[in-house]
Amino acid sequence: MANLLESLDDVLLLGPGPSTIPPEVYRALGRRTLGHMDSQFFELMDGIKESLRLVMGTANRATITISGTGTAGMEATLVNLIEAGDPMLVVVNGFFAARLAEMARRLGAVVDTLEFPWGKPIETKEVEKRLSSGAYKILGMVHAETSTGVKNPIQDLGPPARRAGALFIVDAVTSLGGLEMRADEWGIDALYSCSQKCIGCPAGLSPVTFSEGAMKKAAGRSAPVPNYYLDMNLLMKYWDGSPRAYHHTAPANMYFGLYQALQLIREEGLEAVRKRHREAHEHLVAGLEGMGLSMLVEKPHRLPMLNTVLIPEGVDDAAVRKELRAVHKIEIGSGLGALAGKIWRIGLMGYSAKKENVDTLLGALRKILRR
Amino acid sequence: MANLLESLDDVLLLGPGPSTIPPEVYRALGRRTLGHMDSQFFELMDGIKESLRLVMGTANRATITISGTGTAGMEATLVNLIEAGDPMLVVVNGFFAARLAEMARRLGAVVDTLEFPWGKPIETKEVEKRLSSGAYKILGMVHAETSTGVKNPIQDLGPPARRAGALFIVDAVTSLGGLEMRADEWGIDALYSCSQKCIGCPAGLSPVTFSEGAMKKAAGRSAPVPNYYLDMNLLMKYWDGSPRAYHHTAPANMYFGLYQALQLIREEGLEAVRKRHREAHEHLVAGLEGMGLSMLVEKPHRLPMLNTVLIPEGVDDAAVRKELRAVHKIEIGSGLGALAGKIWRIGLMGYSAKKENVDTLLGALRKILRR
């Protein structure tokens, strides 16, 4: 019987995630599995919690991974913190903030959006102004907008959210591991991320952290969380209970992979990992600009891990990506929404964030674009 | 830095799941990852759909895997098919049917339960009687009740559900792969399972199938599915759209593992796999009875993959399981709910369902129990 696994290409992943994975993480994924109620497995979960706290800059007890992808982490954060009718402000300057707003509406929040142009950062003053009415119970925004390559100044918005009585939710799907994150210092009440970008593990898990205030809201709801699978109250009995209470059968091998990926980050050092991301990014931008290409985002607001480059006039977007993938075995990303056909999204995340990968890509692009 | 992965035991998993995994599946899990929008990855997803249709006995177009564990599959099935206020009948004779009822209530269904004793199968006539009122829009039940080891006669309940105008939801978390499943012939509208039991892949995925009628209900709701991550309408655009539309970043390496596990089942043959489960089960029961132990469930209603054995009087439940795990590196399961302390749950699922594993367990039990 034909087995497609035998004919899959080895692809250099330089798109918006997943990123390329270190060999140690692959070995962890293929390790002999373990029961989800095994005491050795609980120790491993404790190790994951400890590493996540370091990477997230938090002492929150409720620091775990959701057993689903980043979108499940978004869902978990919202479904635990939104009660039907809750007024929520979502600051939107890209595709993933718009998704956050849509998901919140589905869960019964009364969502206002504050919109900024795609490709520009949000403006703190405007957000503070909207918050100051005190009308919102929740503020949601995206740290690193994967659709545009923009870094948003979330570090300034915790205090005004707190003053306005709003819980502050941050999407750190693309940023975590690659950008500084000080969840506690910045006043973040809930944060979710993913495994497959700067953390360096395949897709499938979503690290989250909830502050005491956020957990208090999740525990004090008038009706149970309308999502058994993602109920943080139940999840904490499994992750932190004494004794641990069964909730779902944890995807043990994915947890192995995440544990190993976080170990590698700790061994390299958080600041060294961020520096590697920055240097790869600078090397890429210099190379692209040397070919006469331009970046979508102005320099101070660029993400190191997600680079958006304008497609030169006359160049066929899809044809270039197809040749990169077919001939050079390199994946980059297309534009989303209004930016489709206008930009490429080049990810330098986790294990992919290396100058030699940048050189490989630049060489291939020079050939294809004849520049 | 200490790495816990290096000191984990190799455990023979004979509990209620996860089961032991074939080496081919471990290799697939550790394979170089691929982007979730890569055309080779889409081919692999098509292969998963085709294999799942075979294993489930269905031609349903909407046959996919949810990117979460079996509990996420339960959630996906319910959140797509329940609209607030929908009357639903859940037939309960164990822990997992009770979970089904709780989850449905959280989603706004008005749930009636029809209860049967734990350890006995449900009675078809009673269910038909309750359905005949025509009051229910949804009927939910569990095929193989993991908490008791009982096989329920789901094959008889599709037609009465249809006559009563109710969608028929089946939990096949423990049965799929190890027991015959003819979803279409039996009139099942929605079915969910998991990866880590008889399918032979680690935990993390939940295969589901939705009939045309079920998809029609999911598509025709008065409000969007209140769960973006598990919305079958969106998921089908990713799994079956032309072109495929991004929804979430699929956990590629888990999909590799599931694909490989399903390949192995097809290579061995569906009937041969079921026979292997039956034979391992018979071998276990003979061995246990030879030691003077008794099964909880009467012979005609026993599951081959989940064996519940009464703990002999005077034997310390936890001490025996602890010695099995610590000395013999074997995991078996404890009783749940009312059966805690009264039974052990011995799983013979997937790659674990082999006579040599049974012999290993029986040998260890004889030593510990001195029988």
Interface residues (C-beta under 8 A of the other chain):
Chain A: M1 N3 L4 L5 S7 L8 D9 D10 V11 L13 G15 G17 P18 T20 I21 Y26 R27 A28 L29 G30 R31 R32 T33 L34 G35 H36 D38 Q40 E43 L44 G47 S67 G68 T69 G70 T71 A72 M74 E75 V79 R99 E102 M103 R106 L107 G108 C194 Q196 P202 A203 G204 A223 P224 V225 P226 N227 Y228 Y229 Y246 H247 H248 T249 A250 P251 A252 N253 M254 F256 G257 Y259 Q260 Q263 R266 E267 R325 E331 L336
Chain B: M1 N3 L4 L5 S7 L8 D9 D10 V11 L13 G15 G17 P18 T20 I21 Y26 R27 A28 L29 G30 R31 R32 T33 L34 G35 H36 D38 Q40 E43 L44 G47 S67 G68 T69 G70 T71 A72 M74 E75 V79 R99 E102 M103 R106 L107 G108 C194 Q196 P202 A203 G204 A223 P224 V225 P226 N227 Y228 Y229 Y246 H247 H248 T249 A250 P251 A252 N253 M254 F256 G257 Y259 Q260 Q263 R266 E267 R325 E331 L336
